[in-house]
């Protein structure tokens, strides 16, 4: 008979629990045991060895379609990488670059000629590559990249060039040592001098001897804040010629004579359609950061259940630090948020899998996926930064020792808040989609057009629910809506507070945009309300996460596990309300007395969950050797 912890783990693992269990077994082998080293040479060599072993297990094939030599199990690929993140985030990033970004770009932006030439070799690591998008001068604003790809009809080649110092490809994983090829994003220019915007091409970087090819200059970023096993580098191109066929031409092509064609006429829509096919990287980054946070919270919680400090009157031994309310307050709400985020991540991965394996995916659902991925990537990575730091502090000096993993987890995940999209930019993307109600033509609008649209039509937005739609409606229909403290533990009341905040903030942003746009330029109008835009988007993300948690509880078959999950959900919901308590009070959604009741409610849930602390982190399913640290097993 399954234990409560096993029921929690199975529920939290979701649709691809079998894949995660298989990866737990793989990670139990000695070669995947976490070993901290700041030495980049050792770390890189070790990650390369692990990457080869991952290929041998067949894990790489999940990332690619069956027609191209893979299994087509997109969801399994993402779930597997999330598990790898628990062992080594350098390996997670390296695998993500090779099979997710580089391989994903070739498969999703290329056509049959590229699939035949590259995909099988990418899966087998016979062809190592990198994803050369970010430049020194441009990261988030991809449309303004400066690298050029100018077509020469005389030789039927593209000439790749880095025209300015700021056009240098920067921070590119794999570019320093291992990558032989790169998918390079550049402004495509045809012989008539017209620039058609950013497109992707396969460009060779190194020969068989590992030396840079003529016109290519690579360099090593060397030491970074973390991820020592990833060989981040820089690339400059000086009139590098590549065959016309190297253009990844699923969405645009150039004929031998230089004639440009595309099935998507609008250049902005074409650009965002191209980027939309690469959404898996953003989904993976968020999920992997959350996985690292669960490892840190697991370690910190087990330490708190063994570490004692100060005697209480009448006791003959010191008190476990987990028995102090302040320590419960530090760790249990973060554990609750980890549960909530994982349920939301499960829904996101499932949606990503279904759309990316569909024969004819719905464009509106694709845009919704992009917004959801952006919002949860921000929520997951910010949570990881906060949770791992708190876990480190909660372990005192022991948490600062490399042998106890926390400093490596902290260093390795720090960059996750800014790569695969800066979190503030991604949060604004969420708001943009919300305010325009996923309008069909939003991607083609100029900033000015978007502001006008949002100001005029935001009030007509239809609330988009998650998979919990039926459950949520039933809960809302039975909610308690009084001032009693107990009603704060009522799920319908919690849901109503989350929904009311989201709706109010969105309507407020629309009104402000409407007013500002009458007295200043559209750009200045948007700039003036950016703080409100971010708040509205964050409120939406919080509501989506809560709904996913509710759906997750409903999927749990065990009554005892479901009861614990319900209390954890209370703690998540009340913690979110407490974090934004000032807004709720300012806008009269909370009275002073009820605001105090929120704090009392959190304390109550921390006390009732304290006996279940170890069971809760067992439910995270962290492989035993990924949390086997010296401070938990001193001298062993």
Legacy VTK file of the C-alpha trace (Angstrom):
# vtk DataFile Version 3.0
C-alpha trace
ASCII
DATASET POLYDATA
POINTS 636 float
0.000 0.000 0.000
1.315 3.412 -0.967
2.345 5.808 1.790
1.040 9.359 2.051
4.380 10.618 0.748
4.099 8.344 -2.286
0.587 9.582 -2.988
1.843 13.168 -2.747
4.752 12.414 -5.071
2.614 10.619 -7.642
0.095 13.466 -7.654
2.810 16.099 -7.908
4.614 14.220 -10.692
1.484 14.398 -12.856
1.066 13.028 -16.363
4.694 11.983 -16.863
5.293 10.381 -13.463
6.690 7.233 -15.122
9.305 9.293 -16.937
10.273 11.003 -13.691
10.556 7.684 -11.893
12.766 6.359 -14.675
14.983 9.430 -14.385
15.171 8.994 -10.604
16.638 5.538 -11.234
19.117 6.943 -13.774
20.211 9.694 -11.410
20.882 7.144 -8.685
24.014 5.992 -10.538
27.383 7.243 -9.327
28.173 9.268 -12.454
25.227 11.587 -11.792
26.033 12.179 -8.111
26.186 15.956 -7.510
29.773 17.159 -7.106
30.497 20.823 -6.652
33.588 22.212 -8.338
34.356 25.795 -9.431
37.017 24.421 -11.796
35.540 24.973 -15.262
37.787 22.442 -16.975
36.748 19.635 -14.615
33.086 20.698 -14.585
32.853 20.910 -18.378
34.529 17.544 -18.873
32.172 15.917 -16.409
29.056 17.402 -18.017
30.182 16.228 -21.454
30.563 12.696 -20.064
27.097 12.844 -18.495
25.597 14.161 -21.724
26.907 11.119 -23.584
25.341 8.842 -20.994
22.007 10.616 -21.391
22.170 9.865 -25.108
22.777 6.192 -24.391
19.580 6.034 -22.314
17.533 7.362 -25.237
16.451 10.487 -23.333
17.486 12.787 -26.187
15.092 11.191 -28.669
12.039 12.408 -26.745
12.746 15.957 -27.920
12.258 15.134 -31.608
9.414 13.933 -33.819
9.089 10.333 -34.930
9.534 11.339 -38.554
12.996 12.658 -37.701
14.280 9.750 -35.632
12.836 10.691 -32.255
9.911 9.502 -30.145
7.823 12.688 -30.334
7.326 12.695 -26.547
7.657 16.434 -25.949
6.183 16.245 -22.457
8.512 13.407 -21.506
11.508 15.412 -22.715
10.582 18.384 -20.527
9.802 16.194 -17.503
13.134 14.397 -17.872
15.129 17.614 -18.042
13.368 18.893 -14.905
14.618 15.812 -13.066
18.156 16.290 -14.402
18.075 19.790 -12.885
17.880 18.218 -9.427
21.285 16.610 -9.970
23.258 19.146 -12.015
21.968 22.384 -13.489
24.985 22.623 -15.787
23.960 19.313 -17.332
20.364 20.524 -17.579
21.467 23.661 -19.451
23.899 21.797 -21.679
21.243 19.236 -22.634
18.707 22.013 -23.109
20.997 23.884 -25.493
21.910 20.807 -27.556
18.523 19.143 -27.902
16.071 21.867 -26.940
17.417 25.104 -28.415
19.858 24.068 -31.156
18.035 20.874 -32.091
14.619 22.423 -31.566
15.431 25.313 -33.875
16.623 22.968 -36.617
13.530 20.779 -36.310
10.905 23.500 -35.830
12.286 26.224 -38.102
13.838 23.973 -40.728
12.353 21.731 -43.404
13.013 18.226 -44.689
16.472 19.026 -46.046
17.602 20.169 -42.602
15.930 17.276 -40.813
17.755 14.771 -43.014
21.101 16.495 -42.671
21.135 17.287 -38.973
18.533 15.836 -36.607
19.795 12.274 -36.190
23.332 13.569 -35.669
22.087 16.076 -33.096
20.283 13.331 -31.154
23.368 11.105 -31.155
25.757 13.976 -30.277
27.611 13.409 -33.533
26.895 17.087 -34.177
27.273 19.482 -31.257
25.697 22.872 -31.651
24.668 26.099 -30.013
21.868 28.652 -30.220
23.306 32.012 -31.252
20.575 34.550 -30.598
21.594 36.944 -27.808
24.021 39.729 -28.661
26.048 42.098 -26.525
23.683 44.898 -27.463
20.370 43.050 -27.598
18.860 40.237 -25.555
15.161 40.716 -24.895
14.646 42.865 -28.015
15.366 40.084 -30.502
13.855 41.991 -33.411
16.672 44.542 -33.136
19.560 42.084 -33.433
22.410 43.540 -35.511
24.057 40.459 -37.043
23.323 40.405 -40.776
22.805 37.627 -43.330
23.038 39.252 -46.762
22.207 37.099 -49.770
24.651 36.988 -52.706
22.871 35.601 -55.818
26.153 35.282 -57.713
27.305 32.453 -55.455
23.910 31.493 -53.968
25.267 32.092 -50.469
24.405 34.133 -47.419
27.151 36.332 -46.037
27.032 36.382 -42.235
28.567 39.456 -40.643
28.925 41.117 -37.238
28.930 44.782 -38.307
29.361 46.384 -34.866
30.956 45.487 -31.504
27.474 45.227 -30.009
26.469 42.636 -32.630
28.780 40.051 -31.060
26.880 36.905 -30.111
27.278 36.774 -26.348
26.880 34.308 -23.450
26.143 31.495 -25.909
26.136 28.063 -24.249
28.495 25.702 -26.096
30.179 28.431 -28.136
33.399 28.475 -26.109
34.534 24.925 -26.828
32.125 22.218 -27.886
29.813 23.587 -30.588
30.726 22.825 -34.196
27.608 24.405 -35.658
25.351 27.254 -34.597
21.821 28.303 -35.372
22.478 32.000 -35.920
19.719 34.595 -35.756
20.398 37.493 -38.109
18.725 40.231 -40.117
18.061 38.737 -43.567
18.883 41.136 -46.400
18.039 40.390 -50.052
19.934 41.729 -53.092
17.476 44.604 -53.487
18.726 45.928 -50.146
15.517 45.131 -48.298
15.760 43.810 -44.744
13.150 41.135 -44.009
13.779 40.914 -40.271
15.382 38.263 -38.102
15.734 34.757 -39.541
17.723 31.679 -38.503
20.535 29.982 -40.411
22.847 27.071 -39.680
26.441 28.316 -39.626
29.587 26.201 -39.159
31.886 27.484 -36.398
34.739 24.985 -36.109
36.489 22.368 -38.159
37.194 18.763 -37.185
40.306 19.893 -35.299
38.242 22.241 -33.118
39.807 25.396 -34.578
37.651 28.346 -35.656
36.803 28.356 -39.347
37.852 31.333 -41.507
35.894 34.465 -40.614
34.664 33.021 -37.306
36.139 34.222 -34.025
35.010 32.502 -30.833
36.071 33.337 -27.297
35.402 31.958 -23.831
33.253 33.753 -21.231
35.249 31.750 -18.650
34.099 32.297 -15.062
30.448 33.059 -14.442
28.280 33.365 -11.340
27.401 29.676 -11.661
26.948 26.835 -14.152
30.682 26.014 -14.378
29.976 22.988 -16.570
28.532 25.105 -19.407
31.088 26.498 -21.874
29.494 29.871 -22.549
31.245 31.816 -25.270
31.136 34.688 -27.734
31.086 34.654 -31.530
31.993 37.261 -34.146
31.457 36.780 -37.877
33.536 38.474 -40.577
31.978 37.891 -44.017
31.301 34.198 -43.350
29.644 32.528 -46.319
27.079 29.716 -45.954
25.027 27.976 -48.673
21.532 29.267 -49.425
20.156 25.931 -48.199
21.382 26.701 -44.678
18.486 29.108 -44.166
15.957 27.421 -41.879
13.111 27.965 -44.274
9.891 26.683 -42.724
8.449 30.200 -42.499
10.443 32.037 -45.173
12.727 31.213 -48.077
15.028 32.892 -50.561
15.141 31.619 -54.131
18.362 31.229 -56.067
17.879 34.642 -57.698
17.326 36.326 -54.318
13.520 36.478 -54.391
12.106 36.387 -50.859
8.887 34.525 -50.070
6.935 33.580 -46.953
3.577 31.947 -46.196
3.099 34.619 -43.505
2.867 38.022 -45.112
3.011 40.222 -42.022
6.674 40.416 -40.875
5.850 40.870 -37.174
3.464 37.944 -37.152
6.031 35.844 -39.004
8.694 36.715 -36.434
6.512 35.857 -33.443
5.337 32.653 -35.099
8.962 31.607 -35.489
9.758 32.336 -31.853
6.559 30.648 -30.719
7.781 27.294 -32.017
10.747 27.552 -29.620
8.586 27.918 -26.512
9.801 24.637 -25.042
13.034 26.232 -23.820
11.124 28.723 -21.690
8.911 25.968 -20.275
11.983 23.893 -19.398
13.853 26.731 -17.716
10.957 27.511 -15.406
10.394 23.875 -14.486
14.085 23.257 -13.873
14.431 26.271 -11.588
11.450 25.032 -9.586
13.029 21.580 -9.351
16.212 23.109 -7.933
14.131 25.018 -5.383
12.516 21.766 -4.248
15.954 20.229 -3.701
17.012 23.200 -1.566
13.807 23.137 0.490
14.109 19.386 0.967
17.651 19.751 2.333
16.775 22.746 4.543
13.677 21.060 5.950
15.518 17.849 6.827
18.224 19.933 8.477
15.572 21.793 10.498
14.214 18.428 11.635
17.627 17.395 12.975
19.238 20.629 14.161
18.546 21.762 17.729
19.018 25.184 19.330
18.177 26.445 22.852
16.451 24.597 25.638
12.834 25.238 26.564
11.931 25.390 30.274
11.300 21.927 31.698
12.959 20.092 28.814
16.226 18.195 29.041
17.289 18.788 25.453
17.398 21.661 23.000
14.466 22.398 20.707
14.361 21.325 17.073
14.522 24.497 15.003
11.557 23.281 12.946
9.455 23.535 16.121
9.891 27.310 16.204
7.058 29.160 14.479
9.499 31.582 12.879
11.298 28.666 11.194
8.017 27.145 10.057
7.119 30.550 8.657
10.378 30.631 6.711
10.107 27.233 5.044
6.525 25.952 4.962
5.017 28.767 2.812
7.841 28.217 0.308
7.119 24.491 0.298
3.455 25.327 -0.314
4.392 27.592 -3.229
6.576 24.821 -4.656
3.594 22.468 -4.658
1.401 25.119 -6.256
3.925 25.959 -8.947
4.519 22.318 -9.824
0.819 21.699 -10.375
0.749 24.746 -12.659
3.900 23.551 -14.428
2.277 20.153 -15.009
-0.638 21.812 -16.798
1.743 23.927 -18.860
3.865 20.939 -19.936
0.740 18.984 -20.833
-0.551 21.872 -22.965
2.849 22.290 -24.611
2.993 18.587 -25.460
-0.527 18.517 -26.890
0.022 21.580 -29.088
3.493 20.646 -30.304
2.368 17.143 -31.260
-0.893 18.274 -32.885
-1.200 18.100 -36.673
-2.845 21.525 -36.860
-2.475 23.446 -33.579
-4.958 26.222 -32.893
-3.261 29.670 -33.193
-5.189 31.133 -30.269
-4.240 28.233 -28.025
-0.645 28.673 -29.133
-0.696 32.338 -28.035
-2.257 31.369 -24.730
0.521 28.810 -24.261
3.167 31.449 -24.938
1.666 33.805 -22.359
1.276 31.032 -19.792
4.866 29.882 -20.377
6.135 33.445 -19.953
4.232 33.966 -16.718
5.176 30.658 -15.132
8.803 30.980 -16.180
8.920 34.261 -14.268
7.028 32.857 -11.268
9.140 29.680 -11.087
12.518 31.376 -11.412
11.744 34.187 -8.971
10.505 31.557 -6.528
13.719 29.573 -6.958
15.851 32.629 -6.200
13.852 33.403 -3.073
13.445 29.818 -1.843
17.069 28.746 -2.304
18.327 31.873 -0.552
15.940 31.281 2.358
16.984 27.627 2.508
20.634 28.647 2.632
20.019 31.128 5.460
17.845 28.622 7.339
20.839 26.266 7.511
23.205 28.868 8.948
26.911 28.323 8.372
26.324 24.749 7.235
24.298 26.100 4.342
27.336 28.071 3.174
29.467 24.966 2.757
29.807 23.731 -0.821
29.456 20.127 0.350
25.825 20.870 1.296
24.798 21.891 -2.262
22.881 25.075 -1.421
25.460 27.588 -2.636
25.757 25.762 -5.970
21.980 25.655 -6.386
21.857 29.378 -5.593
24.644 30.260 -8.022
23.428 28.026 -10.833
19.801 29.240 -10.775
20.559 32.944 -10.398
20.760 33.525 -14.141
17.459 31.718 -14.739
15.570 34.938 -13.948
17.110 36.621 -16.981
17.806 33.973 -19.605
15.080 32.620 -21.874
13.535 36.052 -21.346
14.009 38.675 -18.629
11.286 38.129 -16.042
10.011 41.696 -16.103
9.734 41.629 -19.885
7.958 38.267 -19.754
5.513 39.513 -17.130
4.639 42.439 -19.374
4.044 39.953 -22.190
1.463 38.240 -19.988
-0.321 41.531 -19.382
-0.239 42.364 -23.062
-2.025 39.133 -23.933
-4.575 39.635 -21.165
-5.388 43.202 -22.059
-5.999 42.394 -25.680
-8.053 39.277 -25.041
-5.717 37.237 -27.292
-6.793 39.221 -30.330
-5.874 37.468 -33.569
-3.870 40.364 -34.905
-2.130 41.574 -31.733
1.268 40.256 -32.799
1.240 42.509 -35.827
0.323 45.678 -33.955
2.764 48.468 -33.322
3.211 49.522 -29.674
0.973 52.502 -30.344
-1.733 50.321 -31.848
-1.517 47.923 -28.947
-2.001 50.697 -26.374
-5.071 51.991 -28.227
-6.505 48.483 -28.507
-5.937 47.693 -24.836
-7.445 50.961 -23.684
-10.603 50.436 -25.705
-11.250 46.711 -25.442
-9.834 45.343 -22.208
-13.256 45.456 -20.599
-14.500 42.822 -23.052
-11.934 40.231 -21.976
-13.252 36.765 -21.242
-11.730 35.051 -18.211
-9.543 32.157 -19.376
-9.564 29.316 -16.902
-7.215 26.399 -16.460
-8.028 22.697 -16.374
-9.837 23.270 -13.061
-12.774 25.053 -14.722
-15.585 22.755 -13.558
-14.171 22.302 -10.074
-13.600 26.041 -9.678
-17.134 26.931 -10.668
-18.553 24.446 -8.156
-16.340 25.874 -5.413
-17.296 29.457 -6.228
-20.970 28.588 -6.150
-20.626 27.372 -2.552
-18.222 29.979 -1.212
-18.581 31.682 2.149
-18.285 35.416 1.875
-18.448 36.782 5.393
-15.986 38.412 7.745
-15.465 35.312 9.874
-11.875 34.167 10.186
-12.838 30.628 9.232
-14.053 31.748 5.836
-10.451 32.465 4.838
-9.942 28.707 4.792
-12.874 28.401 2.405
-11.598 27.699 -1.085
-14.360 29.691 -2.748
-13.464 32.782 -0.721
-9.796 32.418 -1.637
-10.625 32.007 -5.318
-12.943 35.009 -5.283
-10.225 37.198 -3.734
-7.707 36.106 -6.384
-10.197 36.667 -9.224
-11.443 39.999 -7.908
-7.887 41.325 -7.607
-7.004 40.228 -11.139
-10.147 41.716 -12.698
-9.815 44.989 -10.794
-6.152 45.410 -11.719
-6.739 44.694 -15.410
-9.644 47.111 -15.580
-7.543 49.691 -13.729
-4.667 49.348 -16.205
-7.086 49.762 -19.118
-8.592 52.915 -17.569
-5.171 54.379 -16.884
-4.028 53.663 -20.434
-7.145 55.280 -21.770
-6.606 58.397 -19.705
-2.863 58.693 -20.297
-3.110 58.146 -24.050
-5.201 61.319 -24.312
-2.484 63.494 -22.810
0.794 61.898 -23.978
2.250 59.596 -26.618
1.344 55.926 -26.628
4.855 54.969 -25.549
4.805 57.419 -22.646
1.308 56.240 -21.714
2.459 52.653 -21.428
5.650 53.650 -19.646
3.615 55.586 -17.090
1.562 52.546 -16.079
4.243 49.837 -16.237
4.079 49.172 -12.510
0.328 48.576 -12.767
0.854 46.339 -15.805
3.284 44.125 -13.878
0.949 43.937 -10.885
-1.999 42.911 -13.056
0.003 40.199 -14.784
1.316 38.853 -11.476
-2.237 38.686 -10.114
-3.271 36.674 -13.169
-0.373 34.245 -12.722
-1.250 33.784 -9.042
-4.835 32.927 -9.951
-3.762 30.425 -12.604
-1.445 28.742 -10.098
-4.196 28.504 -7.483
-6.599 26.930 -9.969
-3.931 24.408 -10.970
-3.413 23.515 -7.306
-7.151 22.916 -6.908
-7.148 20.624 -9.950
-4.133 18.793 -8.532
-5.874 18.119 -5.229
-8.857 16.733 -7.117
-6.566 14.249 -8.911
-5.169 12.800 -5.689
-6.846 9.426 -4.929
-5.903 9.186 -1.245
-8.066 10.927 1.389
-5.228 11.570 3.852
-2.919 12.943 1.176
-5.749 15.083 -0.194
-6.400 16.522 3.281
-2.736 17.514 3.608
-2.723 19.003 0.114
-5.793 21.050 1.015
-3.982 22.566 3.995
-0.924 23.251 1.832
-3.200 24.982 -0.671
-4.611 27.160 2.136
-1.076 28.137 3.077
-0.240 29.045 -0.517
-3.401 31.121 -0.985
-3.105 32.992 2.317
0.611 33.638 1.753
-0.138 35.273 -1.598
-2.815 37.422 0.011
-0.448 38.389 2.832
2.305 39.327 0.363
-0.132 41.758 -1.295
-1.997 42.674 1.882
-1.469 46.403 1.399
-3.248 46.350 -1.966
-6.176 44.299 -0.617
-6.607 46.745 2.244
-6.151 49.895 0.132
-8.884 48.711 -2.213
-11.187 47.517 0.587
-11.014 43.842 -0.295
-9.772 43.197 3.228
-10.824 44.918 6.431
-8.216 45.557 9.110
-9.564 42.718 11.217
-9.677 40.307 8.327
-6.126 41.238 7.374
-5.052 40.215 10.853
-7.000 36.994 10.372
-4.872 36.223 7.282
-1.750 36.314 9.435
-3.387 34.148 12.097
-4.524 31.741 9.390
-0.977 31.344 8.039
0.332 30.688 11.544
-2.399 28.119 12.076
-1.621 26.290 8.851
2.096 26.291 9.693
1.323 24.679 13.039
-0.990 22.054 11.561
1.484 21.225 8.781
4.524 21.025 11.080
3.986 17.277 11.838
3.860 16.644 8.080
7.012 18.598 7.173
9.111 15.549 6.303
6.237 13.932 4.401
5.802 17.118 2.362
9.423 17.173 1.189
9.327 13.418 0.614
6.489 14.244 -1.758
8.903 16.328 -3.840
10.497 13.074 -4.969
14.067 14.368 -4.865
16.385 11.423 -5.652
18.115 10.351 -2.457
21.645 11.056 -3.635
20.651 14.532 -4.826
19.871 15.480 -1.226
22.577 13.377 0.451
24.699 16.154 1.926
27.293 16.183 4.675
25.289 18.198 7.208
22.498 15.596 7.147
24.844 12.603 7.367
27.958 13.952 9.140
30.970 11.703 8.878
29.340 9.205 6.520
LINES 1 637
636 0 1 2 3 4 5 6 7 8 9 10 11 12 13 14 15 16 17 18 19 20 21 22 23 24 25 26 27 28 29 30 31 32 33 34 35 36 37 38 39 40 41 42 43 44 45 46 47 48 49 50 51 52 53 54 55 56 57 58 59 60 61 62 63 64 65 66 67 68 69 70 71 72 73 74 75 76 77 78 79 80 81 82 83 84 85 86 87 88 89 90 91 92 93 94 95 96 97 98 99 100 101 102 103 104 105 106 107 108 109 110 111 112 113 114 115 116 117 118 119 120 121 122 123 124 125 126 127 128 129 130 131 132 133 134 135 136 137 138 139 140 141 142 143 144 145 146 147 148 149 150 151 152 153 154 155 156 157 158 159 160 161 162 163 164 165 166 167 168 169 170 171 172 173 174 175 176 177 178 179 180 181 182 183 184 185 186 187 188 189 190 191 192 193 194 195 196 197 198 199 200 201 202 203 204 205 206 207 208 209 210 211 212 213 214 215 216 217 218 219 220 221 222 223 224 225 226 227 228 229 230 231 232 233 234 235 236 237 238 239 240 241 242 243 244 245 246 247 248 249 250 251 252 253 254 255 256 257 258 259 260 261 262 263 264 265 266 267 268 269 270 271 272 273 274 275 276 277 278 279 280 281 282 283 284 285 286 287 288 289 290 291 292 293 294 295 296 297 298 299 300 301 302 303 304 305 306 307 308 309 310 311 312 313 314 315 316 317 318 319 320 321 322 323 324 325 326 327 328 329 330 331 332 333 334 335 336 337 338 339 340 341 342 343 344 345 346 347 348 349 350 351 352 353 354 355 356 357 358 359 360 361 362 363 364 365 366 367 368 369 370 371 372 373 374 375 376 377 378 379 380 381 382 383 384 385 386 387 388 389 390 391 392 393 394 395 396 397 398 399 400 401 402 403 404 405 406 407 408 409 410 411 412 413 414 415 416 417 418 419 420 421 422 423 424 425 426 427 428 429 430 431 432 433 434 435 436 437 438 439 440 441 442 443 444 445 446 447 448 449 450 451 452 453 454 455 456 457 458 459 460 461 462 463 464 465 466 467 468 469 470 471 472 473 474 475 476 477 478 479 480 481 482 483 484 485 486 487 488 489 490 491 492 493 494 495 496 497 498 499 500 501 502 503 504 505 506 507 508 509 510 511 512 513 514 515 516 517 518 519 520 521 522 523 524 525 526 527 528 529 530 531 532 533 534 535 536 537 538 539 540 541 542 543 544 545 546 547 548 549 550 551 552 553 554 555 556 557 558 559 560 561 562 563 564 565 566 567 568 569 570 571 572 573 574 575 576 577 578 579 580 581 582 583 584 585 586 587 588 589 590 591 592 593 594 595 596 597 598 599 600 601 602 603 604 605 606 607 608 609 610 611 612 613 614 615 616 617 618 619 620 621 622 623 624 625 626 627 628 629 630 631 632 633 634 635
